[in-house]
Structures are given as structure tokens and as C-alpha cells.
Amino acid sequence: MLKLRKVTVPPTPFMSAPIEALSPETRVTARALLIGDRIDIAGLERSDVLSTNPLAFRVGANGFAALFRYGAVVLVGLTPLEEDDVIRSVRHRVQGEFVRREEETEVIALSTDKDEQIPPGGPIYVRSLDPERLLLVADALAKSVALARDEHEVAAVFEVIEPFARELAEKGRTPGGRRAMLKLIGNALLVQQRVSGRVAVGEKPDALWDRPDLERLYARLEDEYELKERADALNRKLAVIADTAKALTDLIDTERSIRLELIIVLLIVFEIVITFYQMFTGGGH
């Protein structure tokens, strides 16, 4: 009589039970935090590294963490205590730590009988909770929280620049001084560098080089979080800020030039008056 041998499928990350027991869905929570301007991950060696860019590794029995150089941390399937442990362990590597952290939470659902999709309101449906898929989700969430902070910073710059433009329109003179304008330009340049430089919203994650079959999943993640649209909108706003600040700075420079010319004219007139005075007083003797 032929005997059937039972084959045990090894559990994948986040799976502590056989695949049959996961029906209909297994869900994990992904949490993204922007904790600072930069995280120094150089020399951070671990035995359980899943990726080096970003630095991703397993945490505990079922957890996953990814650290991004531009200050974002993405934690998947961790308990609150495990999340605190991870953040505490990298805190000494954070440059420019934020008091107010941007945060975004999403649910990832394992569903082998559905296409990989993101319906309105979530969750993110994936066919497997393998490291490559988790890296794509982490990349999208990290960029989203980074863009959220940039959007707040640009809005703050607009709040500062609006009174300058209004007073110029209503009273015909420039408020403040050159230093205030230079600060506006500096803030705009910092945000622009963050959007186009360190965060590199337009660049695809390294995981896609090895897994081109996941292009569609990442495209859906980009659409869900509107990464390209938000980056384009930020760049347009930054261009407006830079142009406005430059125009105001040019006006201030023009006013300073006029004042300097007036001072020079007054000095010349004063010198002429002194000369005539000395001539008249000398002639009187």
C-alpha cells in the first residue's frame, strides 16, 4: 500500500504557523517614523542583515526593521516594546533629532488568493511577506513621512514669506532686511536638497534590481502615497519661494544702493560746504 509522506513547508518571515493556518489573511502593522535629519548607519554590523541600503534586519521572532540614511525608520510586525528598543538602539546615531516626529501606519495583509493591490483605505495586499516585498513597502512609507515633513517646512516658509509680499503690494516697500530674506532662501534650499538629494523620491529602491517582477507592486505603492506628485508639488513651491525671496533681496539691494548713493552725495555736498566755509573765513582775515 502506497503511503503519503507529509511535507512541512518552512515558515517565511512573520509566519509562525504553516501556510494552511494563515487562511484567509494574516496581517501585520508597518509603522514609519522620521526621527531626525540623518541616521549614520556606517559600520553598523549585524548578523541578521537582510539589506544594506536601506539597512534592514529582523527583530525578535517575527519583526522587521529598516533604517534609512535620511532619518526614517520603518518597523513591521513589532510590539511597542520592540519598537522602543530599536529606536533607542539607533538614537545615538541620529543627527538632528526631531522633537516632533512624522509618523505613518499601514496594515500589510498576506493574501495568496488576491492580486497584490492597495484598495481605498487599505490594507496593502501582498502574496508573500518576504524581505523584498517588505523593503518596497518600507521604502514607500519612509519616503511618505519624509515628504510630509518637507511639506510642513515649505508651508512654514510660505507663512513667513506671505507678509513680506503683502506689505510690498500694499505699501510699496520691503519689510524686514536682507538677513531675513537670506534665511528664507536658506530654508528653501535645505528643503530642496532634502527632496531631490538625500531622500531621492524619484529613485527606485535597490530591491527592484533583483526582483523586477515586483515593479507593479512598487508602482501601486507610489500611486497610493502619491510620491512623485507630492515631490513635484514641493519642487514647484520651492521654485516660487526661491524666486520670491530673490526678488525681495534684489529690491533690498537696490534700496541699499540708493541709500549709499545718497550718503555719498551728502558727503560731497558737506565737503563742498566745508571748503566754501574755510574759503570765506580765511578771506575774512
C-alpha positions in Angstrom: 0.0 0.0 0.0 1.4 3.4 -1.0 1.9 5.8 1.9 1.7 9.5 1.6 4.5 11.5 3.2 3.6 14.8 4.8 5.8 17.7 3.7 6.3 20.6 6.1 6.7 24.0 4.5 9.3 26.2 6.3 7.8 29.3 7.6 8.7 32.6 5.9 9.4 35.8 7.9 6.4 36.7 10.1 4.9 33.3 9.7 4.9 31.2 12.9 2.3 28.8 11.6 2.1 26.6 8.5 0.6 28.3 5.4 -2.7 26.4 5.7 -3.2 28.1 9.1 -2.9 31.6 7.6 -6.1 31.4 5.7 -7.9 33.7 4.9 -5.4 36.6 5.8 -2.5 37.3 8.0 -2.0 40.9 8.9 1.0 42.8 10.3 1.3 46.5 11.1 4.0 48.7 9.4 4.9 51.9 11.2 7.2 54.6 9.7 8.8 57.3 11.8 11.0 60.2 10.7 13.2 60.6 13.8 15.9 63.0 12.6 17.8 64.7 9.7 20.1 61.7 9.2 20.9 58.3 10.6 24.6 57.2 10.4 24.4 53.5 9.6 28.1 53.2 8.5 29.8 50.4 10.4 26.6 49.2 11.9 27.2 45.5 11.5 24.6 42.8 12.3 24.5 39.1 11.8 20.8 39.2 10.6 21.1 41.8 7.9 18.6 41.4 5.1 19.6 44.5 3.2 22.4 47.2 3.4 20.6 50.0 1.5 18.4 50.6 3.5 19.8 48.7 6.4 17.2 46.1 7.2 17.2 43.3 9.7 14.9 41.0 11.7 13.8 41.9 15.2 12.7 39.3 17.7 10.8 36.3 16.4 8.6 37.9 13.8 9.7 41.5 13.4 11.4 43.5 10.6 13.1 46.9 10.8 14.6 49.2 8.1 16.8 52.2 8.7 17.1 54.9 6.0 20.0 57.4 5.9 17.7 60.4 5.6 16.3 59.8 9.1 13.4 57.4 8.6 12.8 54.1 10.5 10.2 51.6 9.4 9.1 48.9 11.8 7.0 46.0 10.7 5.3 43.4 13.0 6.9 44.7 16.2 5.4 45.1 19.6 5.5 48.6 21.2 8.3 47.4 23.4 10.3 46.1 20.5 9.8 49.4 18.6 11.1 51.4 21.6 14.2 49.1 21.8 15.0 49.6 18.1 14.6 53.4 18.2 16.7 53.5 21.5 19.4 51.4 19.9 19.9 53.8 17.0 19.3 57.1 18.8 23.0 57.8 19.3 23.4 57.6 15.5 20.7 60.2 14.8 21.8 63.6 13.6 19.5 66.5 14.2 16.9 64.5 16.1 13.3 65.9 15.8 11.2 66.8 18.7 8.1 66.3 16.6 8.3 63.1 14.6 6.4 62.4 11.4 4.6 59.1 11.6 2.6 56.9 9.3 1.0 53.5 9.9 -0.2 50.9 7.4 -1.5 47.4 7.5 0.1 44.7 5.3 -2.2 41.7 4.6 -0.9 38.4 3.4 -3.4 37.0 0.9 -2.4 34.3 -1.6 -5.8 34.3 -3.4 -5.8 38.0 -4.3 -3.7 40.2 -6.6 -1.1 42.5 -5.0 -3.1 45.6 -4.7 -4.0 48.5 -2.4 -7.7 49.2 -2.2 -9.0 52.6 -1.0 -8.5 52.7 2.8 -6.0 49.8 2.7 -4.6 47.4 3.6 -1.7 46.6 1.3 -2.3 43.1 -0.1 0.8 41.0 -0.8 1.2 37.4 -1.9 4.2 36.9 0.4 5.8 38.6 3.4 9.3 38.0 2.0 12.0 40.6 2.7 11.9 42.1 -0.8 8.2 43.0 -0.6 8.7 44.4 2.9 11.6 46.5 1.7 9.4 48.0 -1.0 6.6 48.8 1.5 9.2 50.3 3.9 10.7 52.4 1.1 7.3 53.9 0.2 6.4 54.6 3.8 9.8 56.1 4.6 9.6 58.5 1.6 6.0 59.4 2.5 6.9 60.5 6.1 10.0 62.4 4.7 7.7 64.2 2.2 5.2 65.0 5.0 7.9 66.9 7.0 9.1 68.7 3.9 5.5 69.8 3.1 5.2 71.2 6.7 8.5 73.1 6.3 7.5 74.5 2.9 4.2 75.6 4.4 6.0 77.3 7.3 8.2 79.2 4.8 5.1 80.3 2.9 3.6 81.6 6.1 6.8 83.7 6.7 7.1 85.0 3.1 3.4 85.9 2.7 3.5 89.0 5.0 6.6 90.2 3.1 4.8 90.0 -0.2 1.6 91.5 1.1 3.4 94.6 2.6 5.2 95.1 -0.6 2.0 95.0 -2.6 0.0 97.3 -0.1 2.7 99.8 1.0 5.2 99.6 -1.8 8.2 98.9 0.4 10.1 95.9 1.5 9.7 94.8 5.1 12.5 93.3 7.2 16.0 93.2 6.0 18.5 91.3 3.8 19.2 88.8 6.6 15.5 87.7 6.8 15.5 87.2 3.0 18.6 85.1 3.1 17.1 83.0 5.8 14.1 82.3 3.5 16.4 81.4 0.7 18.4 79.1 3.0 15.2 77.3 4.2 14.1 76.8 0.6 17.5 75.4 -0.4 17.5 73.0 2.6 14.1 71.6 1.8 15.0 71.3 -1.9 18.2 69.4 -1.1 16.3 67.0 1.1 13.7 66.3 -1.5 16.0 65.9 -4.5 19.2 64.8 -2.7 19.1 62.6 0.3 15.6 61.3 0.1 15.7 60.8 -3.7 12.0 60.3 -4.1 12.2 59.7 -7.8 14.7 56.8 -7.4 13.5 53.2 -7.2 14.6 51.0 -4.3 17.5 48.6 -4.8 15.3 45.6 -4.2 13.8 46.0 -7.6 17.1 45.3 -9.3 17.0 41.8 -8.1 13.2 41.4 -8.3 11.9 43.2 -11.4 8.7 41.1 -11.0 7.8 43.4 -8.1 7.7 46.6 -10.3 3.9 46.6 -10.4 3.7 46.4 -6.6 6.0 49.3 -6.2 4.2 51.3 -8.8 1.0 50.8 -6.9 2.7 51.9 -3.7 3.9 55.1 -5.4 0.4 55.8 -6.6 -1.1 55.1 -3.2 1.2 57.6 -1.4 1.4 60.0 -4.4 5.2 60.1 -4.1 6.0 61.7 -7.4 3.1 64.1 -7.4 4.0 65.3 -3.9 7.6 65.7 -4.8 6.7 67.7 -8.0 4.4 69.9 -6.0 7.1 70.6 -3.4 9.6 71.5 -6.2 7.1 73.9 -7.7 6.5 75.6 -4.3 10.3 75.7 -3.7 10.8 77.4 -7.0 8.1 80.1 -6.1 9.8 80.6 -2.7 13.2 81.0 -4.2 12.0 83.4 -6.9 10.1 85.5 -4.4 13.0 85.6 -2.0 15.4 86.6 -4.8 13.1 89.3 -6.0 12.8 90.8 -2.5 16.6 90.5 -2.0 17.1 92.4 -5.3 14.8 95.1 -4.0 16.6 95.4 -0.8 20.0 95.6 -2.6 18.5 98.4 -4.8 17.4 100.3 -1.8 20.8 99.9 -0.1 22.5 101.1 -3.3 20.2 104.2 -3.4 20.9 104.9 0.2 24.7 104.6 -0.3 24.5 106.9 -3.3 22.5 109.4 -1.2 25.1 109.2 1.6 27.9 109.8 -0.9 26.1 112.8 -2.4 25.5 114.3 1.1 29.2 113.8 1.9 30.2 115.5 -1.3 27.9 118.4 -0.5 29.2 118.6 3.0 32.7 118.7 1.8 31.9 121.5 -0.6 30.2 123.4 2.2 33.2 123.0 4.4 35.5 124.1 1.6 33.5 127.3 1.0 33.3 128.0 4.7 37.0 127.7 5.0 37.5 130.0 2.0 35.1 132.6 3.4 36.5 132.5 6.9 40.1 132.6 5.6 39.3 135.6 3.4 38.0 137.5 6.3 41.4 137.6 7.9 
